[in-house]
Structure formats: structure tokens, C-alpha cells
Amino acid sequence: MASPSQHPRDPLHGVTLQKVLEHLLNKYGWQEMGNRIPIRCFTYNPSIKSSLTFLRRTPWAREKVEAWYVVDIRGGFGSGPMPKN
């Protein structure tokens, strides 16, 4: 039996970390990404390259980014832009 991360119904199956970042960046931008997940690679001189490097070495941060992506593509809670006051 395949492990859950290799299961075809896994929303991250076949999706690279770069594609996850590009999706979130195109939809929310660096500022919102830094607000939701306050890590330096999103808030200070952000780039895809620096974010990929950091997230590949930092499991807890990668889990947060991937969890946000999964919720977003499923249209769940918090998937839309933050309301403006």
C-alpha cells in the first residue's frame, strides 16, 4: 500500500514546492505571505530562490506553506484575501 504522501488523492501529489510558492505569490503577494507566515524569506528582500532554500531546510515552515496551499486550493477557511478595515 502506498504511503499517504504518495497517494494520488493527496493534493500535493505531483506539485513541486516551487509551484506552491508561485501559486501563493500570484494570488496573495509577498506582503500577505509574510503576514500569514512571518518568516524572513517572505518579509525581507523576498524571492522564490531564497524561499525555496529556506523552506527545503526548515520542515515546520514548509508544512505551514503547504497546509495553506492545500486549504487555498480546496477553497477552505482563510483561502481568500484578508479583509481590509
Protein Blocks (a to p, Z undefined) as FASTA:
>chain_A
ZZfklpfklmkgopafklmmmmmmmmnommlmmmmmccfklmgopafklmmmmmmmmmkl
mmmmmmmmmmmmnopghiaccddZZ
